[in-house]
Structures are given as C-alpha cells and as structure tokens.
C-alpha cells in the first residue's frame, strides 16, 4: 500500500492548479487523467477581467489576475516555460453608443485599470467604430500549459493515465486500489455527474464550439480580437475563433448550427476568404450564480469537490485552488460565495 497525501481526480484547470498548490507545499499526490480532452484543454485560454457585453467587471477580478501571474511564474520554475501570452483583447465597437458607454465605465474605480480610454483602429478586420483595449487581459498558451504539466507530472511519477473507478474507492478506510490517502479532491467538470459522492452538485452543462481557420489575409499580431467571439492566432499557423454557448443541444457531436453561427460571426468582421480546418466542442461546468462550487462531502470528511469554474476556468481554477488548500490544511473557511454549503 502506497501512502500519499492527496488523490486528484480530473485533468482540467481545477486539477492542475490544485496540484500546483500541493507541489508548493511539499504534499505527495497522484493525479488521475482518463486521457480524454477536457473542456479546459480545448478552451480559448482567454484571461479577461471585463464582461465585454456590458463593460463591467466581476468579483475579485484584480486579485485573480494578480494571483494568476504569480502562479504562472511559479510554474515556470519547474516547467522552464511561462505560458502567459501578452496578447491584449481589442473589443470591436458596434456603434458610437458603445464607445460612449466604454468611456463612461472607464471612469468607474473598479474598471479604470482595465478599460483603456484610447481607441484603436485595426487593419484588415472591419471596425468602423474602432476598438477598445482591455488592459491586463492576456491569453494562456493552453496546449503548452497542459503538455508541460502532463510531462512534468509524468516524470515525477504523479500522473496516472486511467479513468478513476469509483467502485474501487473505500471512503471509510481512505483507500483506493493500492493507495492509502489523506484527502481526495474531485475536479471532474461535467464528469462529476457520474460521481456517486458529488453527482448532486448544481453544475449546468454549457456546450461550447470553436473553429480553427486558415485566413487568406493576415490580421494584426499580438492581440486578441473580440466582437461576437474571440479571434487570435494559434501555434500551428491557424486562427482560433469562438466560442459559442448552448445549454440546450447537449449531445456529444458537432452542432452544425453552431458552426454556421461561428462562420457567420467571423464573416462579419473578416471580409476576406477563410477556410475552416477544425471544429471542436466541450462542456463547460457552469453554475447559476456564476461562482465555483468548492466543498467537503457531508459524510466523508476527507472527500472534496472543486468544480463549476465556467467560462473563467483559468482565473477561477488558479485563484480558488489556494482557497481549497487552505480550507483543507489550515481550516480557513471558504468564502460563502463559493462554498458548496450555499445550496443547502
């Protein structure tokens, strides 16, 4: 029997950022990955402190941005690479009213550090009313981040490439197969619905599609363009455009209506020919109040859930991984806004 401090189940942002907290604090662990790409692994990787429909911000936005940058610097110490891409978002304005609203909101203390008051005009794409730059926005190099951490954990012999078998978990004795553990943290996204210990948590699947396209005319580099969706270059010479939001069509195949929506959206801002090379989709675990769900099992006190990261998976996963660690190890209470107890 191998004695370890933690088992992590799940290989998205929640699982990997929590694994980082364990490494920082010299805790032993294994992470279970079943080998199927999670919603996190096909996400856009957008790091954005502003809600770009209404030009508002959200709870703890600045704290989350600052904590993410520090965390990525820490991760660089053992992967030898920083996965932060300084590619600020440029939001295309629909009309003059949006420009005026942006300027009005930029006077707000919460938003002044995020909404740049200088408007820019971009070449190639349609932006008759110019664009507003979101300061402190960026992107995560998603593929590199996951490949780098997978590789590191594998070399550390902390990665188990198999589906977690709930029937082999004896919660009463804190054993799983040949592991004796102190704590187990489930970070499974929508896979939690198959988990007999936490299947009742209030996560709602939100299906998102994105396309990867080949553009016939190059667009400005080192920025992320946003109108209906996000457009930016990828490492393979293509461009990412997406993603959609759908709570109705939840089957496990591509929705052609979503692809049409994306093609039409890109055509509105890009007046040249482009070719769709790839279509991907995933299921974001969202919550009605737009807050993560973090907590302890009612009966088995060393079983925990870390879920509901939604569309802000990078920021939520990074910031609240520390909250969960402190809750477990230091008995520091969770914020009521993220505690699973709020649904009782």
C-alpha positions in Angstrom: 0.0 0.0 0.0 1.4 3.4 -1.0 0.7 6.3 1.4 0.1 9.7 -0.1 -1.4 13.0 1.0 -3.8 13.5 -1.9 -5.5 12.0 -4.9 -6.7 14.4 -7.5 -9.3 13.2 -10.0 -9.5 15.4 -13.1 -7.1 17.0 -15.5 -8.5 20.4 -16.3 -7.6 23.8 -14.8 -9.0 22.9 -11.4 -7.0 19.7 -11.1 -3.7 21.2 -12.3 -3.8 24.4 -10.4 -4.6 22.5 -7.2 -1.7 20.1 -8.0 0.5 23.2 -8.1 -0.7 24.2 -4.6 0.3 20.7 -3.4 3.7 20.9 -5.0 4.3 24.4 -3.4 3.6 22.9 0.0 5.5 19.6 -0.5 2.5 17.4 -0.4 2.6 14.0 -2.1 -0.2 13.2 -4.6 -1.2 11.5 -7.8 -3.5 12.9 -10.4 -5.9 10.7 -12.4 -6.3 11.6 -16.1 -8.5 9.4 -18.3 -6.9 10.7 -21.5 -10.0 12.4 -22.9 -9.5 16.1 -23.6 -11.4 18.1 -21.1 -13.3 21.4 -21.8 -10.2 23.1 -20.2 -7.8 21.6 -22.7 -9.7 22.8 -25.7 -10.6 26.2 -24.2 -9.5 29.5 -25.7 -7.3 30.4 -22.8 -8.7 33.9 -22.5 -7.7 35.9 -19.4 -10.1 38.7 -19.2 -11.1 40.9 -16.3 -14.0 42.5 -18.1 -17.5 41.3 -19.1 -17.4 42.5 -22.7 -21.1 42.7 -23.4 -21.8 45.2 -20.7 -18.3 46.6 -19.9 -18.5 45.5 -16.3 -16.0 43.6 -14.1 -16.6 40.7 -11.7 -15.9 39.6 -8.1 -12.2 39.6 -7.2 -11.1 40.3 -10.8 -7.9 42.2 -9.9 -7.0 39.7 -7.2 -7.4 36.9 -9.6 -5.4 38.5 -12.4 -2.5 39.2 -9.9 -2.6 35.8 -8.4 -2.6 34.1 -11.8 0.5 36.0 -12.9 2.4 35.0 -9.7 1.3 31.4 -10.1 2.4 31.1 -13.7 5.8 32.5 -12.7 6.0 29.8 -10.0 5.0 27.1 -12.5 7.8 28.3 -14.8 10.3 27.4 -12.1 9.7 23.7 -12.8 8.4 23.6 -16.4 11.0 26.1 -17.6 8.4 28.0 -19.5 5.9 30.8 -18.8 2.6 30.1 -20.6 1.3 33.6 -20.3 0.8 35.3 -23.7 0.6 39.1 -23.5 -2.0 39.5 -26.2 -4.5 42.1 -25.1 -8.1 42.0 -26.1 -9.4 44.6 -28.5 -13.1 44.8 -28.4 -14.7 46.0 -31.7 -17.4 48.6 -31.0 -20.8 48.1 -32.7 -21.5 51.8 -32.7 -20.9 55.2 -31.1 -23.1 54.4 -28.2 -20.8 51.6 -27.2 -17.8 53.9 -27.4 -19.5 56.4 -25.1 -20.5 53.6 -22.6 -16.9 52.4 -22.6 -15.6 55.9 -21.7 -18.3 56.3 -19.0 -17.5 52.9 -17.5 -13.7 53.7 -17.6 -14.3 56.4 -15.0 -15.5 53.8 -12.6 -12.9 52.9 -10.0 -13.3 49.2 -10.5 -12.9 49.5 -14.2 -10.4 52.3 -14.7 -7.4 50.0 -14.7 -9.0 47.7 -17.3 -10.7 49.9 -19.9 -8.1 51.9 -22.0 -9.5 55.3 -22.9 -7.5 55.4 -26.1 -9.4 53.8 -29.0 -7.5 52.0 -31.8 -8.3 51.2 -35.4 -7.2 47.8 -36.7 -6.2 46.9 -40.2 -7.8 44.1 -42.2 -10.8 43.4 -39.9 -14.0 45.5 -40.0 -14.0 48.0 -37.1 -15.7 51.2 -38.3 -16.2 52.4 -34.8 -12.6 51.4 -33.7 -11.8 49.1 -30.8 -11.3 49.4 -27.1 -8.3 47.7 -25.5 -8.7 45.7 -22.3 -5.7 46.4 -20.1 -4.3 43.4 -18.2 -6.0 41.0 -20.5 -4.0 38.2 -22.0 -4.1 34.5 -23.1 -2.8 31.3 -21.7 -0.9 29.1 -24.2 -3.4 26.3 -23.5 -1.7 23.4 -25.3 1.7 24.2 -23.9 0.4 24.6 -20.4 -1.2 21.2 -20.3 1.5 19.4 -22.2 4.1 20.9 -20.0 2.4 19.9 -16.8 1.4 16.5 -18.0 5.1 15.9 -18.9 6.3 17.2 -15.5 3.9 15.1 -13.5 4.7 12.0 -15.6 8.4 12.4 -14.8 7.5 13.0 -11.2 5.5 9.7 -11.3 2.5 11.6 -10.1 0.3 11.1 -13.2 -2.0 8.0 -13.6 -3.4 7.7 -17.1 -6.6 5.9 -16.4 -10.3 6.5 -15.6 -11.0 6.7 -11.9 -13.1 3.8 -10.8 -15.5 4.9 -8.0 -16.3 1.3 -7.1 -12.7 0.8 -6.0 -12.8 3.7 -3.6 -13.3 2.8 0.0 -14.1 6.2 1.5 -14.4 4.7 5.1 -10.9 3.5 5.1 -9.4 6.2 2.8 -8.1 3.7 0.3 -8.2 3.4 -3.4 -6.7 0.3 -5.0 -3.1 0.3 -3.7 -3.2 3.9 -2.3 -3.8 5.0 1.2 -4.7 8.7 1.0 -5.4 11.5 3.5 -7.6 13.5 1.1 -9.2 13.1 -2.3 -10.2 16.1 -4.5 -12.6 15.6 -7.4 -12.0 18.1 -10.2 -14.0 16.5 -12.9 -16.0 19.2 -14.6 -19.2 17.7 -16.1 -17.8 14.3 -15.4 -18.9 14.9 -11.8 -22.4 13.8 -12.8 -21.1 10.2 -12.8 -19.5 10.6 -9.4 -21.7 8.9 -6.7 -20.3 11.1 -4.0 -21.0 14.5 -5.7 -23.4 13.9 -8.5 -26.0 16.2 -7.0 -23.9 19.4 -7.1 -25.6 22.2 -9.0 -23.5 22.4 -12.2 -25.1 23.0 -15.5 -23.5 21.9 -18.8 -22.9 24.7 -21.3 -21.8 23.4 -24.6 -19.2 25.5 -26.5 -17.9 25.2 -30.0 -14.9 26.8 -31.6 -13.4 26.6 -35.1 -9.8 26.8 -36.3 -9.5 28.6 -39.6 -6.9 29.4 -42.3 -7.1 33.1 -43.1 -6.2 34.3 -46.7 -5.1 37.7 -45.4 -3.0 38.2 -42.2 -4.5 40.1 -39.3 -2.6 42.1 -36.6 -0.4 40.0 -34.5 0.0 40.1 -30.7 -3.6 41.0 -30.0 -6.9 39.1 -29.4 -9.8 40.5 -31.4 -13.3 40.3 -29.9 -16.8 41.2 -31.3 -19.2 38.3 -31.0 -16.4 35.8 -30.4 -12.6 35.8 -29.9 -10.2 35.6 -32.8 -6.4 35.1 -32.4 -3.5 33.1 -33.9 -2.6 29.6 -32.8 0.8 27.9 -32.8 0.0 25.9 -35.9 -0.4 28.8 -38.3 -4.2 28.8 -38.0 -6.6 31.1 -36.1 -8.9 30.2 -33.2 -12.5 31.7 -33.5 -15.0 31.0 -30.8 -16.7 30.0 -28.6 -20.4 29.5 -28.6 -22.7 29.0 -25.6 -25.5 26.4 -25.6 -27.4 24.9 -22.8 -30.0 23.1 -25.0 -28.2 20.9 -27.5 -26.1 18.8 -25.2 -25.4 15.7 -27.4 -21.9 14.5 -27.9 -21.3 15.6 -31.5 -20.8 18.8 -33.5 -23.8 21.0 -33.9 -23.8 22.4 -37.5 -25.9 25.3 -36.3 -23.0 26.3 -34.0 -20.5 26.1 -36.8 -22.8 28.2 -39.0 -23.0 30.8 -36.2 -19.3 30.9 -36.0 -18.7 31.2 -39.7 -21.2 34.0 -40.0 -19.7 35.8 -37.0 -16.2 35.7 -38.4 -17.5 36.8 -41.8 -19.0 39.9 -40.2 -15.5 41.2 -39.1 -13.2 39.5 -41.6 -14.0 40.4 -45.3 -11.6 38.0 -46.9 -11.7 34.3 -47.7 -11.1 31.8 -44.9 -11.2 28.0 -44.6 -12.5 26.1 -41.6 -9.8 23.5 -40.8 -11.1 22.1 -37.5 -14.1 22.1 -35.2 -14.0 21.4 -31.5 -16.5 21.4 -28.7 -16.6 20.8 -25.0 -19.0 21.1 -22.0 -18.3 23.9 -19.5 -19.5 23.2 -15.9 -21.4 26.4 -15.1 -23.3 27.5 -12.0 -26.4 29.6 -11.8 -24.8 32.3 -9.7 -21.5 32.2 -11.7 -19.4 31.1 -8.8 -17.3 27.9 -8.4 -18.5 25.1 -6.2 -16.0 24.1 -3.5 -16.7 21.9 -0.5 -16.4 18.8 1.6 -18.6 15.7 1.5 -21.3 15.7 4.2 -20.4 12.2 5.4 -16.8 11.5 4.3 -14.9 14.4 5.6 -11.7 13.9 3.5 -13.6 13.9 0.2 -13.8 17.3 -1.6 -15.2 18.8 -4.8 -13.7 21.6 -6.9 -16.0 22.4 -9.8 -18.2 24.9 -11.6 -15.4 27.0 -13.0 -17.4 28.0 -16.0 -16.1 30.3 -18.8 -13.5 31.8 -16.4 -11.8 28.4 -15.8 -8.2 29.8 -15.7 -8.9 32.6 -13.2 -11.3 30.6 -11.1 -9.2 27.5 -11.1 -6.0 29.3 -10.2 -7.3 31.6 -7.5 -9.6 29.2 -5.7 -7.1 26.4 -5.7 -5.4 28.2 -2.8 -8.7 28.7 -1.0 -9.4 25.0 -1.2 -5.9 24.1 0.0 -6.2 26.5 3.0 -9.7 25.1 3.8 -8.3 21.5 3.9 -4.9 22.1 5.5 -5.4 25.2 7.6 -9.1 25.0 8.4 -9.6 28.5 6.9 -13.3 28.8 6.0 -14.3 29.2 2.3 -15.9 32.3 1.1 -19.7 31.9 1.3 -19.9 32.8 -2.4 -18.0 29.6 -3.5 -18.8 27.2 -0.7 -21.0 24.2 -1.7 -22.9 24.9 1.5 -24.7 27.8 -0.1 -27.0 25.4 -1.9 -28.2 23.6 1.2 
